[in-house]
Amino acid sequence: MLREGQVRIPSGCAISGIMNKKGKCFNGGDIINSIAVMHERSNGLGGGFAAYGIYPDFKEYYAFHFFFDNSSNKEKTEEILQQQFIVVKSEPIPTRKVSSIKDVPLIWRYFVQPKSKLIRKINLTEDEYIIRFVMTVNSELEGAYLFSSGKNMGVFKGVGYPEDLGDFYRLEEYQGYIWTAHGRFPTNTPGWWGGAHPFALLDCSVVHNGEISSYEANRRFLEMYGYKCALQTDTEVIAYIFDFLKRRQGFSPEMISATVASPLWQEIQKMKPSERKLVQAIRAVYGSLLVNGPFSILVGSKEGMIALNDRIKLRPSVAATKDDFLYVASEEAAIRAVCVQPDVVWAPRGGEPVVGIVEDMTKPKYSQREEKLAINS
């Protein structure tokens, strides 16, 4: 009989993120080494990476990353692309043969710009036009899956262990200023290429460890605003929640955290009156976006990273800084694998966001000074 301490329960998936706060680019070797340390937290049924700043020569264009079941599905999708977009470049995403990566779909990328006359005709912003296209492809086009749609960033994912997928996608050849990674241990859904993390919409990407019990309530709210959840995984809704709150509502990271991982009511009662009023208003208006269940999430965007765990830390994470770098991971060992002596290491409290902003990016529309919430006061 196994006794306590003789068996390891890994608490699900592995997440890791590295960003340079000055916006300086570095290759994907470190993020591969970091996620590889947590090999036993995944089971080979999914892994992936998101990288920012990797397409400087095409930074004004949306980078579409696609999986296709076969060449016929690819040709049908390309016909639609040509009708709606100016395609400035089309090519297979470079890969190398890795023995453990099998049943590989067609993996293609396109650098595109929406045709302006079509946008004017239906009176949408470019971003909204892209979102509608992503939702249509992933819910209606058979054998095609659009899994990355931002500018100057890209998602690389599939079925396999993350370190093998990093090798498969040749990530050491890319230069980015933010890298996030995920090793998957699926519990409710099968491992398939589209179901691997990160999940992304425009420049927002999410990796997640845990299980979302509020999925149906979250999904119903989001579908009122045009989002379609059709990818057989609860993590998909988190990417859409962050897009909705950040891009559409203009929320700061702290306000997003107060929505997704709202403080317990006894904590709210201890807040200063102005802070308490704001958090109560968020709960009243956006209560359907409260995420329940054990979770630790890491969200990337062109402006930085946000890490957040659930209110009672059923899926904790660790953060560290060293000079201009911010690190977040499921385990401290994953950080020390690439940063032996961090300046500071800490375990964020439940519901307390770790926010990293890239300093030389255009200032985001939210104001941290004016909207910062003292969640734990």
C-alpha positions as CSV (number, residue, x, y, z in Angstrom):
1,M,0.0,0.0,0.0
2,L,1.3,3.4,-1.0
3,R,1.7,5.8,1.9
4,E,1.4,9.6,1.9
5,G,4.5,11.1,0.3
6,Q,5.2,8.0,-1.8
7,V,3.0,9.0,-4.7
8,R,3.0,12.4,-6.5
9,I,-0.2,14.1,-7.5
10,P,0.9,16.7,-10.0
11,S,-2.3,18.8,-9.8
12,G,-2.9,18.7,-13.5
13,C,-1.3,20.7,-16.3
14,A,1.9,22.8,-16.4
15,I,2.1,26.5,-17.4
16,S,5.1,28.7,-17.8
17,G,5.7,32.2,-19.1
18,I,8.7,34.5,-19.6
19,M,8.6,38.2,-20.7
20,N,11.1,40.9,-21.1
21,K,9.7,44.2,-19.7
22,K,11.8,46.3,-22.1
23,G,10.4,44.5,-25.1
24,K,13.7,42.9,-26.0
25,C,13.4,39.7,-28.0
26,F,15.0,36.3,-27.1
27,N,14.7,32.9,-28.7
28,G,12.3,30.1,-27.7
29,G,15.0,27.9,-26.1
30,D,14.3,29.1,-22.5
31,I,10.6,28.5,-22.6
32,I,11.1,25.0,-23.9
33,N,13.6,24.3,-21.1
34,S,11.3,25.7,-18.5
35,I,8.2,23.7,-19.5
36,A,10.3,20.5,-20.0
37,V,11.1,20.5,-16.2
38,M,7.4,19.9,-15.6
39,H,7.3,16.9,-18.0
40,E,5.4,14.7,-15.5
41,R,2.5,17.2,-15.2
42,S,1.4,16.4,-18.7
43,N,0.6,13.1,-20.4
44,G,1.6,13.7,-24.1
45,L,-2.0,14.6,-25.2
46,G,-1.3,18.3,-25.7
47,G,1.2,21.1,-25.5
48,G,1.9,24.4,-27.0
49,F,3.4,27.9,-27.0
50,A,2.5,31.5,-27.7
51,A,5.1,34.0,-28.8
52,Y,5.0,37.8,-29.2
53,G,7.2,39.9,-31.5
54,I,8.1,37.0,-33.8
55,Y,6.9,38.5,-37.1
56,P,8.6,42.0,-37.2
57,D,8.6,42.0,-41.1
58,F,4.8,41.5,-41.1
59,K,3.8,43.3,-37.9
60,E,1.1,45.3,-39.6
61,Y,-0.7,42.2,-40.8
62,Y,-2.8,39.6,-39.0
63,A,-1.0,36.3,-38.8
64,F,-3.4,33.4,-39.3
65,H,-2.2,30.0,-38.2
66,F,-4.4,27.1,-39.5
67,F,-4.8,23.4,-39.1
68,F,-6.3,21.6,-42.1
69,D,-7.4,18.0,-42.2
70,N,-6.5,17.7,-45.9
71,S,-5.6,19.7,-49.0
72,S,-9.2,19.9,-50.1
73,N,-10.3,21.7,-46.9
74,K,-7.3,24.0,-47.3
75,E,-8.2,24.9,-50.9
76,K,-11.8,25.7,-49.9
77,T,-10.7,27.8,-47.0
78,E,-8.2,29.7,-49.2
79,E,-11.0,30.6,-51.6
80,I,-12.9,32.3,-48.8
81,L,-9.7,34.0,-47.6
82,Q,-9.1,35.5,-51.0
83,Q,-12.6,36.8,-51.1
84,Q,-12.4,38.6,-47.7
85,F,-8.7,39.4,-47.3
86,I,-5.6,40.7,-49.0
87,V,-3.2,37.8,-48.5
88,V,0.4,39.1,-48.7
89,K,2.1,35.8,-47.8
90,S,1.1,32.1,-47.6
91,E,3.4,29.3,-46.5
92,P,3.6,26.2,-44.4
93,I,4.7,26.8,-40.8
94,P,8.3,25.4,-40.6
95,T,8.5,22.1,-38.7
96,R,11.0,19.3,-38.3
97,K,10.4,15.6,-37.9
98,V,10.1,14.5,-34.3
99,S,9.4,10.8,-33.7
100,S,6.9,11.3,-30.9
101,I,4.8,13.8,-32.9
102,K,2.3,11.8,-35.0
103,D,-0.8,12.3,-37.1
104,V,0.2,15.8,-38.0
105,P,-2.4,17.9,-39.9
106,L,-1.5,20.4,-42.6
107,I,-0.2,23.4,-40.7
108,W,-0.2,26.7,-42.6
109,R,0.1,30.4,-42.0
110,Y,-1.2,33.4,-43.9
111,F,-0.4,37.1,-43.4
112,V,-3.5,39.0,-44.2
113,Q,-5.3,42.4,-44.2
114,P,-9.1,42.7,-44.3
115,K,-10.4,44.3,-47.5
116,S,-11.4,47.8,-46.4
117,K,-14.5,47.9,-48.6
118,L,-16.0,44.9,-46.8
119,I,-15.3,46.4,-43.4
120,R,-17.0,49.7,-44.4
121,K,-19.9,47.8,-45.8
122,I,-20.8,46.1,-42.6
123,N,-19.5,49.0,-40.3
124,L,-17.1,47.0,-38.2
125,T,-13.7,47.6,-36.8
126,E,-10.9,45.4,-38.1
127,D,-10.6,43.5,-34.9
128,E,-14.4,42.7,-34.9
129,Y,-14.2,41.7,-38.5
130,I,-11.3,39.3,-37.6
131,I,-13.3,37.8,-34.7
132,R,-16.3,37.1,-36.8
133,F,-14.1,35.4,-39.3
134,V,-12.4,33.2,-36.7
135,M,-15.8,32.2,-35.2
136,T,-17.2,31.3,-38.6
137,V,-14.2,29.2,-39.6
138,N,-14.1,27.3,-36.3
139,S,-17.8,26.6,-36.1
140,E,-18.8,26.2,-39.7
141,L,-15.9,25.2,-42.0
142,E,-15.3,21.5,-41.9
143,G,-11.7,20.3,-41.6
144,A,-10.2,23.8,-40.9
145,Y,-9.3,25.3,-37.6
146,L,-7.9,28.8,-37.2
147,F,-6.0,28.8,-33.9
148,S,-4.0,32.0,-34.0
149,S,-5.1,35.4,-35.4
150,G,-3.1,38.2,-33.8
151,K,-0.5,40.6,-35.2
152,N,3.2,40.0,-34.7
153,M,2.5,37.0,-32.6
154,G,1.7,33.3,-33.1
155,V,0.5,30.2,-31.3
156,F,2.2,26.8,-31.9
157,K,0.5,23.8,-30.5
158,G,-0.4,20.2,-31.0
159,V,-0.7,16.7,-29.6
160,G,2.5,15.7,-27.8
161,Y,4.7,16.7,-24.9
162,P,5.4,20.5,-25.0
163,E,9.2,20.1,-25.2
164,D,8.8,17.8,-28.2
165,L,6.4,20.3,-29.8
166,G,8.9,23.1,-29.3
167,D,11.4,21.0,-31.2
168,F,8.9,20.1,-33.8
169,Y,8.0,23.8,-34.5
170,R,11.7,24.9,-34.4
171,L,11.0,27.5,-31.8
172,E,14.6,28.2,-31.1
173,E,14.7,29.9,-34.5
174,Y,12.1,32.6,-33.4
175,Q,12.8,35.7,-31.5
176,G,10.1,37.1,-29.2
177,Y,9.7,39.3,-26.1
178,I,7.0,37.2,-24.5
179,W,6.7,33.4,-24.4
180,T,4.1,31.3,-22.7
181,A,3.9,27.5,-22.7
182,H,1.5,24.7,-21.6
183,G,1.8,21.0,-20.9
184,R,-1.6,19.4,-21.0
185,F,-3.2,16.7,-18.8
186,P,-6.7,16.5,-20.2
187,T,-9.4,15.0,-17.9
188,N,-12.7,15.7,-19.6
189,T,-11.8,15.9,-23.3
190,P,-9.7,13.9,-25.7
191,G,-6.3,15.1,-26.9
192,W,-6.5,16.7,-30.3
193,W,-4.5,19.3,-32.1
194,G,-7.1,22.0,-31.9
195,G,-7.8,21.3,-28.2
196,A,-4.2,21.9,-27.1
197,H,-3.3,25.2,-25.3
198,P,-2.8,28.1,-25.8
199,F,-6.2,29.3,-26.9
200,A,-6.0,32.6,-28.7
201,L,-8.2,35.3,-30.1
202,L,-6.5,38.3,-31.8
203,D,-3.4,39.0,-29.7
204,C,-4.9,37.5,-26.5
205,S,-3.6,34.0,-25.6
206,V,-4.4,31.8,-22.6
207,V,-2.8,28.8,-21.0
208,H,-4.7,27.2,-18.1
209,N,-4.3,24.6,-15.4
210,G,-7.5,23.4,-13.8
211,E,-11.1,22.8,-14.5
212,I,-13.9,25.4,-15.1
213,S,-17.2,24.4,-13.4
214,S,-18.8,27.7,-14.5
215,Y,-18.4,26.9,-18.2
216,E,-22.1,26.9,-19.1
217,A,-22.8,30.2,-17.4
218,N,-19.7,31.8,-18.9
219,R,-20.5,30.5,-22.3
220,R,-24.1,31.7,-22.3
221,F,-23.0,35.2,-21.4
222,L,-20.4,35.3,-24.1
223,E,-22.6,34.0,-26.8
224,M,-24.9,37.0,-26.3
225,Y,-21.9,39.1,-27.6
226,G,-21.2,37.0,-30.7
227,Y,-18.6,34.5,-29.3
228,K,-19.0,30.9,-30.3
229,C,-17.7,28.2,-28.0
230,A,-17.3,25.1,-30.2
231,L,-13.9,23.7,-29.4
232,Q,-14.8,21.0,-26.8
233,T,-12.8,22.6,-23.9
234,D,-13.6,24.8,-21.0
235,T,-10.4,26.9,-21.5
236,E,-11.8,28.4,-24.7
237,V,-14.2,30.6,-22.6
238,I,-11.3,32.2,-20.7
239,A,-9.7,33.6,-23.8
240,Y,-13.0,35.1,-24.8
241,I,-13.7,36.5,-21.3
242,F,-10.3,38.3,-21.4
243,D,-10.9,39.6,-24.9
244,F,-14.4,40.9,-23.9
245,L,-13.3,42.6,-20.7
246,K,-10.0,44.0,-21.9
247,R,-10.7,45.0,-25.5
248,R,-14.4,45.7,-25.4
249,Q,-14.9,47.0,-21.9
250,G,-11.5,48.6,-21.4
251,F,-10.9,46.9,-18.0
252,S,-7.5,47.0,-16.3
253,P,-5.8,43.8,-15.3
254,E,-6.9,44.4,-11.7
255,M,-10.6,44.9,-12.8
256,I,-10.4,41.8,-14.9
257,S,-9.1,39.8,-11.9
258,A,-11.9,41.2,-9.8
259,T,-14.4,39.9,-12.3
260,V,-12.9,36.5,-13.1
261,A,-11.7,35.7,-9.5
262,S,-13.8,38.0,-7.5
263,P,-12.9,38.3,-3.8
264,L,-15.0,36.4,-1.3
265,W,-17.9,38.4,0.2
266,Q,-16.2,38.6,3.6
267,E,-13.2,40.1,1.9
268,I,-15.3,42.6,0.0
269,Q,-16.9,43.8,3.2
270,K,-13.5,44.7,4.6
271,M,-12.6,47.0,1.6
272,K,-12.6,50.7,1.6
273,P,-16.1,52.1,0.6
274,S,-15.0,53.2,-2.9
275,E,-13.3,49.9,-3.6
276,R,-16.1,47.9,-2.2
277,K,-18.7,49.8,-4.3
278,L,-16.7,49.1,-7.5
279,V,-16.2,45.4,-6.8
280,Q,-19.9,45.0,-5.9
281,A,-20.9,46.7,-9.1
282,I,-18.6,44.3,-11.1
283,R,-20.2,41.3,-9.4
284,A,-23.7,42.7,-10.2
285,V,-23.1,43.4,-13.8
286,Y,-20.6,40.7,-14.8
287,G,-21.4,38.0,-12.3
288,S,-21.8,35.5,-15.2
289,L,-18.1,35.9,-16.0
290,L,-17.0,34.8,-12.5
291,V,-14.9,31.7,-13.1
292,N,-15.5,28.8,-10.6
293,G,-13.4,25.8,-10.0
294,P,-9.6,25.2,-9.5
295,F,-7.6,27.2,-12.0
296,S,-4.3,28.9,-12.6
297,I,-4.1,30.9,-15.8
298,L,-1.5,32.9,-17.7
299,V,-2.7,35.4,-20.3
300,G,-0.4,36.9,-22.9
301,S,-1.0,39.9,-25.1
302,K,1.2,42.4,-27.1
303,E,1.2,44.6,-24.0
304,G,2.4,42.0,-21.4
305,M,1.3,39.1,-19.2
306,I,-1.3,38.5,-16.5
307,A,-1.1,35.5,-14.2
308,L,-4.0,34.6,-11.9
309,N,-5.0,31.7,-9.7
310,D,-8.3,30.8,-8.1
311,R,-9.5,32.5,-5.0
312,I,-8.5,29.7,-2.6
313,K,-5.3,28.6,-4.5
314,L,-6.4,25.1,-5.5
315,R,-4.0,25.6,-8.5
316,P,-1.2,27.8,-7.2
317,S,1.6,29.4,-9.3
318,V,5.0,30.9,-8.6
319,A,6.4,34.2,-9.9
320,A,9.9,35.7,-10.0
321,T,11.8,38.6,-11.4
322,K,15.4,39.0,-12.6
323,D,16.5,42.4,-14.0
324,D,14.1,43.1,-16.9
325,F,12.5,39.6,-16.9
326,L,9.3,38.4,-15.3
327,Y,8.7,34.7,-14.9
328,V,5.6,32.8,-13.9
329,A,5.2,29.0,-13.7
330,S,3.3,26.2,-12.0
331,E,6.5,25.2,-10.1
332,E,9.6,27.2,-8.9
333,A,11.8,24.6,-10.5
334,A,10.6,25.6,-13.9
335,I,11.7,29.2,-13.3
336,R,15.1,28.2,-11.8
337,A,15.8,26.0,-14.8
338,V,16.2,29.2,-16.8
339,C,17.0,31.7,-14.1
340,V,19.2,30.2,-11.4
341,Q,19.2,33.2,-9.1
342,P,16.1,35.4,-9.4
343,D,16.1,38.7,-7.7
344,V,12.6,38.0,-6.1
345,V,10.5,34.9,-5.9
346,W,7.0,34.8,-4.5
347,A,3.7,32.8,-4.5
348,P,0.8,35.0,-5.5
349,R,-2.2,35.0,-3.2
350,G,-5.5,33.5,-4.3
351,G,-7.2,35.9,-6.8
352,E,-4.2,38.3,-6.7
353,P,-3.0,39.0,-10.3
354,V,0.7,39.1,-11.3
355,V,0.8,41.9,-14.0
356,G,3.7,42.5,-16.3
357,I,3.6,45.4,-18.7
358,V,6.0,45.9,-21.6
359,E,7.4,49.4,-21.1
360,D,8.0,50.4,-24.6
361,M,4.6,49.4,-26.0
362,T,1.9,51.9,-26.6
363,K,0.2,52.7,-23.3
364,P,-3.0,50.6,-23.0
365,K,-6.3,52.4,-22.7
366,Y,-6.8,51.3,-19.1
367,S,-5.2,53.3,-16.3
368,Q,-3.7,51.1,-13.5
369,R,-3.2,54.2,-11.3
370,E,-6.9,55.2,-11.4
371,E,-8.5,51.7,-11.5
372,K,-6.2,49.5,-9.4
373,L,-8.1,47.5,-6.9
374,A,-6.8,46.6,-3.5
375,I,-8.2,43.1,-3.7
376,N,-6.7,41.9,-0.5
377,S,-7.2,45.0,1.6
